[in-house]
Amino acid sequence: MKYLKKYEDVQSENLLEQVFSDCKIFIEDLKKCDKGNFLVRGVNNWNLEDYNINLFELNTTNNRKPSDMPLKVHNKLNYLFNEKFGWNVRNGLFSFGRNFYSPNDKNNKEQMESGYGNQSYLLFPCGEYDIVWSETIDDLYSSLDDDYLDIGSLIPNEYLATELYNELYEENKNGQWTLNDQETGKSDKTDAAKYVADNWKDFDFKWDETEFETEEEFKETVEGDVYYKLSWEPEVNWFDYWYEYVENWEDNFIEQLDFNLIDDDYKEGNLNDAINSHNEVCMNCKKYYLINQKYTEKIINLIWE
């Protein structure tokens, strides 16, 4: 997360006044909501210095990469959302609603313990903004996983892929044996050793007639010797197989994403209902502020005075 500005002391610099001015549209919408209703966004503050920061000013990133959702699935969902709402909802700011005026509400407690990040802040978008949310889906990734498709079992599993690969391309199956990188065209090791012996001149063997009286005797020796020197070369190497495995998995999964979930379950606008749903709320804006929750009471008094 790249910050435009970070502030430790919100009150001394009259920063709340700046926030209220920059976020006037959102503040006016909050005034129409239930007292104490806010959107909260979780962030990861792994930098210990940031724990002392009470206000962050940030630009929105439009090329967001998903944390859990496979990229192709993420892009497909964005396409479907764009068809309905006109923007890439999965690239938006993820937040959830909480009412701080009734902090003992069970849903509030559950929401405070959920979501990404190790610390959560009040979210204030600057200027015009859009929100998309669902009354029934608290988290799209989890909903897909639980209700529609078992994402967990479909995510590319390298261990499983390795087992499948070995089954397909283990020795004497799909591939060929080579000798010093020279192809035999034979998938059976015994056949490969015999092929080398029969074509010993092509493999740069020298027949010492003083040691072997006949060519057949020489070829038998070559066949027995090279059997233990042959190397297995699978028809497809592991890296190409893994790439195709991932590609096929994603394509097969995306084919199953043509459902009516977005049309049926998602809506836009109506901030108060979105907050009260306690579900995931995706926001589209150009810039936003994150404010430490310890200023909640003061902000409540300023908005709903």
Secondary structure, 3 states (H helix, E strand, C coil): CCEEEEECCCCCCCHHHHHHHHCHHHHHHHHCCCCCEEEEEEECCCCHHHHHCCEEEEECCCCCCCCCCCHHHHHHHHHHHHHHHCCCHHHCEEEEEEECCCCCCHHHHHHHCCCCCCEEEEEEEECCCEEEEECCCCCHHHHHHHHHCCHHHHCCCHHHHHHHHHHHHCCCCCEEEEECCEECCCCCHHHHHHHHHHCCCCCCCCCCCCCCCCHHHHHHHHHHHHCCCCEEEECCCHHHHHHHHHHHHHHHHHHCCCCCHHHHHEEECCHHHHHHCCCEEEEECCEEEEEEHHHHHHHHHHHCC
